[in-house]
Amino acid sequence: MPASKVVLGLPFYGRPSWSSYEQLLQVDKNAYKKNIVQINGMTAYYNGMPLIKKKTKYAIENLGGVMIWEITQDTTVKKYSLLTAVQKAIDEKKTK
């Protein structure tokens, strides 16, 4: 399959907790700039804003784009939104 037909999935939740990104932010106000947080007694691994931005840039340069699972798990606070990170990566690519 050509790379241009492949999309990279971006999770908006943590594993193994299955906590939404919004919930992770509620537990740790700095979760947006990390990829690991403690929640409900376990370590949750997820994609913070810097990693989402990095993955989006990679997908723009090497693949057909990104898809998000699952948008309702993002925060509504635009400053900390993962969707905002995706948009920033796209905007930066357009200016190059």
C-alpha positions in Angstrom: 0.0 0.0 0.0 1.4 3.4 -0.8 2.2 5.5 2.2 0.0 8.3 0.9 -3.0 6.0 1.6 -2.0 5.3 5.2 -3.3 7.5 8.1 -1.8 7.7 11.6 -4.3 7.2 14.4 -4.0 9.7 17.3 -5.6 8.5 20.5 -7.1 11.2 22.8 -7.1 8.9 25.8 -4.7 7.2 28.2 -3.8 3.5 28.5 -4.3 1.3 30.4 -6.6 3.5 32.3 -8.8 4.4 29.3 -9.2 7.8 30.9 -10.0 10.6 28.5 -7.5 13.3 27.8 -9.9 15.7 29.6 -9.8 13.5 32.7 -6.0 13.3 32.6 -5.9 17.1 32.6 -8.3 17.2 35.6 -5.9 15.0 37.5 -2.7 16.8 36.5 -2.9 20.4 35.2 0.4 19.9 33.4 -0.7 16.8 31.6 -0.9 18.7 28.3 2.9 18.8 28.1 3.6 15.3 29.3 2.9 11.7 28.1 2.6 9.9 31.4 0.4 10.7 34.4 -0.8 8.9 37.6 -4.5 8.4 37.7 -6.6 6.2 40.0 -3.4 4.5 41.3 -2.0 3.5 37.9 0.3 5.0 35.4 -1.5 6.2 32.3 0.4 6.6 29.0 -1.0 9.0 26.5 -0.1 11.6 23.9 0.3 15.1 25.2 0.3 18.2 23.0 4.0 18.0 22.0 3.8 14.4 20.9 0.5 14.9 19.1 2.1 17.8 17.2 5.2 15.7 16.4 3.1 12.7 15.1 1.0 15.1 13.0 4.1 16.5 11.4 5.4 13.1 10.7 2.1 12.0 9.1 1.9 15.1 6.9 5.5 14.6 5.7 5.4 10.8 5.3 1.8 9.5 5.2 -1.7 10.4 4.0 -2.6 12.3 7.2 -4.0 11.6 10.7 -7.3 10.4 12.2 -8.4 11.0 15.8 -9.9 8.5 18.2 -11.9 9.8 19.9 -12.6 13.6 19.6 -15.1 13.8 22.5 -12.2 12.8 24.8 -10.4 16.0 24.1 -10.7 19.1 26.3 -12.8 22.0 25.4 -10.1 24.4 26.7 -8.6 25.4 23.4 -5.2 26.2 24.9 -4.7 22.6 26.0 -6.7 20.9 23.3 -5.0 18.0 21.3 -7.0 19.1 18.3 -5.3 22.5 18.7 -1.9 20.7 18.6 -2.9 19.0 15.3 -4.0 22.3 13.8 -0.7 24.0 14.9 1.3 21.3 13.1 -0.8 21.7 10.0 -0.4 25.5 10.1 3.4 25.2 10.6 3.6 22.9 7.6 1.7 25.4 5.4 4.1 28.2 6.3 7.2 26.2 5.2 
